[in-house]
Amino acid sequence: MSIDNKLLIWNVARGVLKLYILWLLDQRPMHGYEITKRVERLIDVRLSPSIVYSFLYKLEKLGLIRGRRKRGQNVKMYTITCKGCKVLRDLSNRLSSFLKELSEEEDTSKSKD
């Protein structure tokens, strides 16, 4: 696989993982370690925590999630914001439509063979 293909795959994977993190936080608030473990379980790969925490930082900078430390605790809990919920719904709908179109295109291609 060429370097360009690997880079493209990584960029797509990063976007999907950010979407997954938004989805997780739409289910309930979580701390970074728990999010990391859920992502690892999903992709069946051990990740450096810095990867997930960099995603959390970027999502927080965009106003899609909010991280808060409880007084006296070192653990930061993350929640999805209203803006994050809207983005999650929009991206989920767009992704669903895109995957449906890809599936229909694949079915059309197979029937031509």
N, C-alpha and C positions, 0 to 999 in steps of 0.2 A: 504494500500500500504506500502510495507516495506521501510525502510530507504535507502537500496541499490537501489531500484527502483526509489525513489524520487531523489536520487543523480544522477542516470543515466539520468533521464528526465531533470533535471536542467542542466546537462552538455550538453546535446543535444540542449536544448533551448538556452543556452548561445552561442553556435556555430552558430545557426540559426540567432540569433539576431545580432551577429557580421556581418554575411553575409548580413543581411537586412540593417545594417548601411552602409556597403560598397555600397550596391545598391542605398540607398538614396543619398549618396554623389556622386555617379556616375551620378545622375540626375542633381544635382546642389550643390554648396557650402551651408552649413547650420551651424548654431550655435548649441551648445549643448542643449539648452532648446528646440529648435524646433525639434531636433532629438529625445529627450526624449518624447515629445508630440506625435510624429509620431509613435514611438514604442508603447507607451501606447494605442494609437488608434488601432494599429494592434492587440495587444494581449488582449485588453479590460481589462487591469489591471493597477492600479496606481502604478508606480515604484518610488523608492527612486532615486533621481537624481544621487546618488553615484554609482548606478549600471551602468547606461549608461555612466557616466564619466569615470568609471574604464575601460569599454570597449573601449572608445575613447583613453584613455591613452595607453592601450595595443596595439591597432591598430596603434597608432602613433609611439610607440616604435619599432614596427615591420616594420615601413616605409611604411605602407599601406595607411595611411592618413597623412595630415599635418594640424596642427592647427596654426593659426596666428591671432594676435591681431592687429587691425588697430591702428595707432597712435592716442592717446587720447581717445580710447574706451576701455571699460573693457570686451567687448564681444569677444570671440575667435571664429573665423570662421574656419570651417573644410572643407578641400577639399580632394578628393581621389588622390593618386599619380599614376604614370604609373605602378609601381609595384602593387599597390592596384587594378588597373583595370585588370591586368593580373591574379591576384589571384581571383578576382571576377568572371571573365570569366571561369577560370579553375574550381573553386568550383561550379559554376552554372551548368556547363556541367556535372560534376561528380554527382551532386545532381539530376539533371534531369534523367541521366542514371540510377541511383540507384532507384529513385521513379518509373521509367518506369518498371524496373526489378521487383520491389516489386508488382506492379500492375499486371504484367503478371503472377507472381507466385500466386497471390491471385486468378486470373481468373482460372488458372490451378487447384488450390485446390478446388474451387467451382464446377468446372465441374466434378471432381472426386466424389463429394458427391451425 
